[in-house]
Amino acid sequence: MCGFSGQIGPHQQTADVAAVAAMTDTMRRRGPDGSGLWQHGEIALGHCRLKIIDLSEAASQPMVDPHVGLAVAFNGCIYNHRELRRELEAKGRRFFTGHDGGDGSDTEVILHA
């Protein structure tokens, strides 16, 4: 299964990305298909990925969508992500995963929801 880690810097200090990388590294066996780090100011996220729903690199985490200004590291499964995606697309949301013929990432649905 995937694993994620993170830190919010104390008293609005910059997050320690090296510490988050070390935490993430301890979970590498849980998510052998990839890993990633993201940091913005006092927040840092790490993720080890086990590819299940969207096997593309576009679904890597931490997932960042600069158009909506959000980032997420997620472990789980949104079982109705296809239906939610269609509903969000009908409301004008534009997705960056799923353009390779697949269903897209359930994690990206969280970002837009």
Secondary structure as a PSIPRED ss2 file (coil, helix, strand):
# PSIPRED VFORMAT (PSIPRED V4.0)

   1 M C   1.000  0.000  0.000
   2 C C   1.000  0.000  0.000
   3 G E   0.000  0.000  1.000
   4 F E   0.000  0.000  1.000
   5 S E   0.000  0.000  1.000
   6 G E   0.000  0.000  1.000
   7 Q E   0.000  0.000  1.000
   8 I E   0.000  0.000  1.000
   9 G C   1.000  0.000  0.000
  10 P H   0.000  1.000  0.000
  11 H H   0.000  1.000  0.000
  12 Q H   0.000  1.000  0.000
  13 Q C   1.000  0.000  0.000
  14 T C   1.000  0.000  0.000
  15 A C   1.000  0.000  0.000
  16 D C   1.000  0.000  0.000
  17 V H   0.000  1.000  0.000
  18 A H   0.000  1.000  0.000
  19 A H   0.000  1.000  0.000
  20 V H   0.000  1.000  0.000
  21 A H   0.000  1.000  0.000
  22 A H   0.000  1.000  0.000
  23 M H   0.000  1.000  0.000
  24 T H   0.000  1.000  0.000
  25 D H   0.000  1.000  0.000
  26 T C   1.000  0.000  0.000
  27 M C   1.000  0.000  0.000
  28 R C   1.000  0.000  0.000
  29 R C   1.000  0.000  0.000
  30 R C   1.000  0.000  0.000
  31 G C   1.000  0.000  0.000
  32 P E   0.000  0.000  1.000
  33 D C   1.000  0.000  0.000
  34 G E   0.000  0.000  1.000
  35 S E   0.000  0.000  1.000
  36 G E   0.000  0.000  1.000
  37 L E   0.000  0.000  1.000
  38 W E   0.000  0.000  1.000
  39 Q E   0.000  0.000  1.000
  40 H E   0.000  0.000  1.000
  41 G C   1.000  0.000  0.000
  42 E C   1.000  0.000  0.000
  43 I E   0.000  0.000  1.000
  44 A E   0.000  0.000  1.000
  45 L E   0.000  0.000  1.000
  46 G E   0.000  0.000  1.000
  47 H E   0.000  0.000  1.000
  48 C E   0.000  0.000  1.000
  49 R E   0.000  0.000  1.000
  50 L C   1.000  0.000  0.000
  51 K C   1.000  0.000  0.000
  52 I C   1.000  0.000  0.000
  53 I C   1.000  0.000  0.000
  54 D C   1.000  0.000  0.000
  55 L C   1.000  0.000  0.000
  56 S C   1.000  0.000  0.000
  57 E H   0.000  1.000  0.000
  58 A H   0.000  1.000  0.000
  59 A H   0.000  1.000  0.000
  60 S C   1.000  0.000  0.000
  61 Q C   1.000  0.000  0.000
  62 P C   1.000  0.000  0.000
  63 M E   0.000  0.000  1.000
  64 V E   0.000  0.000  1.000
  65 D E   0.000  0.000  1.000
  66 P C   1.000  0.000  0.000
  67 H C   1.000  0.000  0.000
  68 V C   1.000  0.000  0.000
  69 G C   1.000  0.000  0.000
  70 L E   0.000  0.000  1.000
  71 A E   0.000  0.000  1.000
  72 V E   0.000  0.000  1.000
  73 A C   1.000  0.000  0.000
  74 F C   1.000  0.000  0.000
  75 N C   1.000  0.000  0.000
  76 G C   1.000  0.000  0.000
  77 C C   1.000  0.000  0.000
  78 I C   1.000  0.000  0.000
  79 Y C   1.000  0.000  0.000
  80 N C   1.000  0.000  0.000
  81 H H   0.000  1.000  0.000
  82 R H   0.000  1.000  0.000
  83 E H   0.000  1.000  0.000
  84 L H   0.000  1.000  0.000
  85 R H   0.000  1.000  0.000
  86 R H   0.000  1.000  0.000
  87 E H   0.000  1.000  0.000
  88 L H   0.000  1.000  0.000
  89 E H   0.000  1.000  0.000
  90 A H   0.000  1.000  0.000
  91 K C   1.000  0.000  0.000
  92 G C   1.000  0.000  0.000
  93 R C   1.000  0.000  0.000
  94 R C   1.000  0.000  0.000
  95 F C   1.000  0.000  0.000
  96 F C   1.000  0.000  0.000
  97 T C   1.000  0.000  0.000
  98 G C   1.000  0.000  0.000
  99 H C   1.000  0.000  0.000
 100 D C   1.000  0.000  0.000
 101 G C   1.000  0.000  0.000
 102 G C   1.000  0.000  0.000
 103 D C   1.000  0.000  0.000
 104 G C   1.000  0.000  0.000
 105 S C   1.000  0.000  0.000
 106 D H   0.000  1.000  0.000
 107 T H   0.000  1.000  0.000
 108 E H   0.000  1.000  0.000
 109 V H   0.000  1.000  0.000
 110 I H   0.000  1.000  0.000
 111 L H   0.000  1.000  0.000
 112 H H   0.000  1.000  0.000
 113 A C   1.000  0.000  0.000
